[in-house]
């Protein structure tokens, strides 16, 4: 049965600026992938990973130049892991959407606070008071002020700090005793990639999680440095690669966080299949969108409800349009 590929640009605007140590986002430029044959259609979402030299322009051009090659050989590796993930998800949706079953209709996730002014942080903390895990984005400014606010407005929440490579070793070493006083549970990617070995000099009960430093083929290099490893489908090229990595991490007796990009429910839902294999869930990426797809994930504090209508919409065949996105002109 002949496989066909189509792709469209989709812009998702955010409710507010999403600021981390190295950048600020107000919108997400996604490439929505459609794979179809005579009987059905499947969809995936590609969010280019700028940190690893992926851009919307590069991936779009690759798709334009390689459409026929992808249609003929979907299993051939592509040079962009976020695109490989989207293609795998679209193919899985195409072939399995009538059979995929989730064991639960909801799950619990950590919720992220971005770098912001005091007023907005307080406003957001009041909405998520005493959830299980608060993940807070930080640079080297206002660290203690932000932790104070969390302890005031959400004292029962465990704190995960994510610096996105934004701290130096000297800064981390100096502030670590204060972080221990706030009972910070974990710090995600405190140092820039390449400086990870310095973490072994620190004596602390706070856990360290690898994200930007964690690549598909470097687990052995950093396995003795980190306690947690952040698995993202976009970053590792799809669920098949992630399952292999999860098995390797488990053999090392390390812990796993299932994470995501800021993205729509189309990216988050495939990752839900890995929840039972992980120790911590960080799948709040679609919460920050001003408008998601219809029947999208519903976030209420740290509870995420799944509407199964989303993944099975319009099972009718090749004309399936993903709520009008792929309608023919």
N, C-alpha and C positions, 0 to 999 in steps of 0.2 A: 504494500500500500504506500503510495507516494507521500512523502512528508514535505510539508511546505513551511516556510518561515516568514513571518512578518514582524515588524517592530515599529513602535511609536514612542514619541517623546511625551512624558507626562510630568508636569511641574506640580509639586506639592508645596504649598505655602505653610509656614509654621505659625502656631498661635503667638509665639514670641521669639525673640532672638535666642538661638541655642549657642551659648558661648562656652568654649573650652580654652585651655591654655594657649593653643596655637591658632585658633580661628573662631569666627562667629558665622553662624548660618541663619538665614532668614527664609530660605526655601531649599527644596531638594529637586534636582534635575534627574529624573529616573528614565531609564529606557525599559519599556514594557515589551517583553518577548511573547510572541504568539507562535506556537507550533500547531499545525493542524493537518488532518487528512480527510478522507471522504466521510468519516464517521464522527469525528470529535475534534475539539480544540483544547489546548492547554496553555497556561500562562505562567510567566515568571517575571521577576523584577530585577533589573540590574542597577545597582547604585555604585557608580565608579568610586574607587578607593584612592583618593588623592594622595594619601600618605605613602602609597606604594606606586606612585607614578601612573595611576590610571586617571584618565579624564573622559568626560562625556564625548568630546570631539574625537579622540582616538578610537574609542570603542564604536561609535557610530560609523566612522569611516571603515573600520574593520568589518562591520556587519554589511555595509554596502558593497564592499569588495569581495566578500566571501560568502554571500548568501547561498549560492549553489553548492559550494563545498560543505557548508554546514548541513544543508538539507540531505546531501548524499552520505555524509559520515558524521553523525551527531556525536559519536564517541571520541572523535579526534580532539585532542587537547587544543584549547584556544589560548592566546597569550595573555588574557585578562581573567583573573580568577573570579571576579564579580560577574562577568559574563558567563563563564563556565557554570557558575552556580545558577544563574537565571535560566540557562538552557536546560540544565538538569531538572530544575523545578518545573519548568514548562512541560518537559517530556514526561515527568512523573505525574503531573496533573492530567496530561492527555491520556495516559495509559491506565491510571489507577484511580481517578477521582470517584468512580462509582463504588470503589471498594475501601478507600481509606476510612479508618475509624479512629476517633480519638477516645481514649479511655475515660476522660473527664470532659465536662463542658466548660471548665474554668481552671485557672491556675494562679499562683501567687508569684509576683515578680518584685524585684527591687525597683525603686523609683528614683530617678535622677534629678538632682538639683544642679542647675548650671551656674556658672559664674555670673553674679548679678549684684544689684544694690541691696542694701539691708531691707528696705521696704518690700521688695519683690520676694526676697528669700523668706521673710516672715509670712507673707501672704501664701506662698506655696507650701510652707511647712504646716500651716493651719489646716490645709486641705488633706494632708497625709499623716496627721498626728499619730505617732506610735505604731506605724507599720513595721514589719519585720526588719527590712533593710533599707536604709537611705544611702544612695550612692551620690556623693557630692563632688562635682568638678571643681578643682582648685588650681590656681597658679600659686606664686609665692606671696601674693598679697592677701591680707585679711583672713588668713587661715584660722587663727584663734577666734576671731570675731564670728566667723561662720560656724565653727564648732560650738561656740557658746550658744548661738541661736538654735542649733539643732537640739542641744541639751535642754534648753528652756522650753521649746515648743514641741519637741518629740523625744522625751527623755528615755523612752523604752526601746527606741529603734537602735539597731546595730548600725554603725557607721562604716561605710566603705568610701575611701578617698580615691579619686581618680585624677591624676595630674597630667595624663597624656604626655608624659616625658617632660613635664614642665619644671621639675626641681633639679637642683644640683646636689651632689653627694654631701657637700658641706652644709647646705641648707637642711637637708633631710636629717643628717646626723645631729645638727643643733636643735631641731624642733622635735625630734623623736621622743624625748622624755615627756614633753607636753602632750603629744599625741597619745601616749600611753595613759596619761592621767584622764583623758577623755574616753578611754577604753575603745579606741578605734579598732575595729575588727580586722580590717584589711586595707592595704594600699595597692592600688592598681597602677602599674607602670610608673613608678616614682622617678626613674632616671631615663635618660635617653638611651636608645638602643646602642649597644657597644660599651656602655658603662655598667652594665648589669652585674658584672663580677664584683663590683664594690659593695653590693648588698651583703655579701658574705662576711664583711667586716663588722656588721651590725649585730648586736645581741639584743633581741627584742621578741616579745610574744606576738607582736603584730604580724599578720600574714602578708606575704607579697604575692601579687598576681601579675603574670606576664600577659601583655596584650600586643603593643606595637613591636616588641622584641621577638614575639613568638611567630615564627614562619613555618611553612609546611615541612621543611626539611631540617630544622635546627633544634628539635626537641632535645636531642642528646647533649647539645652544647650548653643548654641552659637548665637542664633538668634538676641540677643540684642547687640552683639559685632560688627558684620560685616554689611556693607552696601550692598556688592555684594557677590554672591556665585558662585563658578566655578563648573559647571556641566560637567562631562566627562563620556562618555558611558563606557569606560574601567573600570573606578573607581567605578561606581555604579551598574555594572552588566547588562547593556543594556538599550535600549531605553524605555522599559516599566517602569522600576524603575525610570528613569530620568523624565519621564512625570509626575509621581506621586510627585516627589520632586519639580518639577517646579510649580505644582499647589499649593503645600504647601508654597513655597517661595512667590508666587504671593499674597496669602492670607495675608502674613505678610507685604505686600507692600515693599518688598525688591527687589533688582535687580539681574539679572542673566547673567553670562557670559557662553557661550558654548565654552568649551575648548577641548583639545585633547592631546595625547601623540605625540612624534616624531614617525611617522608611515607612512604607505603607504596610497594611496587613498582608499584602501579597508576599512580602519578604518574611514577615514574622511567622506566619502560619506553618510553613515547612519546618522551621526550627522547633516547633512544638513537639515534633516526633522524637526529639532528642532529650526531652525534659527528664524522663525516667533514668537516663544514664548520667545525669549531672548532679552536682552538689548545691549549686546556686543558680537561680534563674534571673537573668537580666534582659528581659524582652519587653521593654517599655517603649521601643522606638517609634511605634505608630501613635502613641499618646500625644505627641507634640505637634501632630498635623492639624492644621485648621480644618481640613476636610479630607477624609479618607474615602475609599470606595464604599459603596453601599454594602450592607451586611458585614461591616468590618468588625474587628475586635473592639470590645467595649471595656474601657478602663474605669474602675471606681476604687480610688485609693490604690492599694497594691493588688487588687483582684482583677483578673482579666477574664472576661467571658467570651466564649467562642460561639459565633453564629454559624452553624454548619451550612447555611444557605450560601455563604460566601464562596466556599470552595467547590460547590457543586452547581453554581449558577449556569443556566442555559446549557444543558447537556446535549443540545440538539445537533451539533455537527460543525462543519467548517465555517459557517456564517456567524458563529458565536462572537460577540463583539466586546466582551468585558464591559458591560454597561455603557456601550456606545463609543468606546475609544477606537475600536477597529471598524466602525461603520464605513462602508464604501461611499465615496463622494458621488 
